[in-house]
Amino acid sequence: MSIESPEEQAKQRIRQLIWAYFWLLLIEGALRKWVMPRFSNPLLVIRDPVMLAIYYYSIRAHVFPKNVWVVALWFIGICSALAIFLSPLFPYLPWKEMAEVVAYGFRTDFMHLPIIFVMASVFDHEDIKKFGWWILVLMVPMSLIMAAQFKASPDSFINRTVGLGEGEQLTAGGGKIRPPGTFSFISGPVFYISVAAAFVLYGALTRAVYKNWLLIVSGVALVVGVIVSGSRACVASVLVVISTIAVAFVFRRQAVNRFGRTLVIVAIGALIISRLPIFKEGTQILSDRFTESAAAADTTITKGMIGRVFEDMTQGLSHIDKFPLFGFGLGIGTNVGARVLVGRPAFLLAESEWSRVLGENGAIFGLAFLLWRTLFTWRLGRLSFSALRRGDLLPILIFSSGFILLLNGQLGQSTTLGFATFLNGLCLAAIRPRVDSDTGALLEPDQSGTKTLPRRSTYANRLHGPEVGIEHNNCSADR
């Protein structure tokens, strides 16, 4: 029996901690609004000790990220934190409150994102599939909770907000709220449903990854979640994931041959859902929201939802001259920063993410951080596309569910930060090509883990060394 090295033991501990990060992300809202509402504020940072433990074991396992992305990220973060001394508000801020706000801002923008690279160092394709299996399984209870919240009155216990339940959840019309599931707000289900859609499509288009019953049940639950969500963003996020299949068909035509299976799953799911009493009520509210939005601003899903992301980005850049050169101070634009400074959560600078970053960090460090996010999103997209050309659908599907969070997600909101870190970490880990440990040959993703036959005998490989094929060279070039 082999004894694991200290490095391997540390890697195993990292894997366990990232699983803990995942579970805490899912139940954080439930703890804050149902289980321990009096401790809602401390529970906001419940994943932070796990994050620090991940970094501790990453150092022990020699997988702590030291690449140019992380070095640049933390350099920008340190400079942004020190820029508080150049803020026009500095002479008027008490030292204690100022330190709390800056520390929270540094934690929000710069501390969690390196987990993305740690996940890529310790996880492989099989680990990503396990995460996907749990995401699909949990889609069922998530949709049931959302349906119960949709049917319940806005002031019921199941619809309470975080803390002591003051206020109400966002409304969807018709006396219904936008059900947050186990999360604090509707944004959580939007992110969760989008990644669930990615894994449903991946399972439908790839042989023997998940059982048919799981794909059908989770697919039905996913559509129920979308219908009762009352959220146009939820519809748009799922459509973004689905649209990725068109790209996959262009560059990986083998997927077309398996598309019939997907159609069967969709047909069965649609038949079941159409029989549900909640179907008509949910679709009517969604339809009303889209109709009202179109009448008010002449928007469509593409222009109004996806275009809104880029509008928020350009709006921040157009207002850059209104912010001090080094910003008002890191963390001031977050809800927690507002709570510390004025006693209640609020958007003191701006509600959109790019405007918040520029208002906090100014034109120099704010633009540097936004450029980092843009370039890394572009890089992750290119790597996902390269994996698609090798025949692997999974990275680009996960990328489609998480790239907007990395590019423009409101990191000051705890759930958004968690999903931005976790989904893009899954994506980067899924990009790693699978290589046969015996022959060194690249395994085709379509073959569900079956080994690629070597072109020459094992004896010849031992005599001359493993044969390096054209595909393997291309894989290395893509990386």
Disulfide bonds with the S-S distance in Angstrom:
none
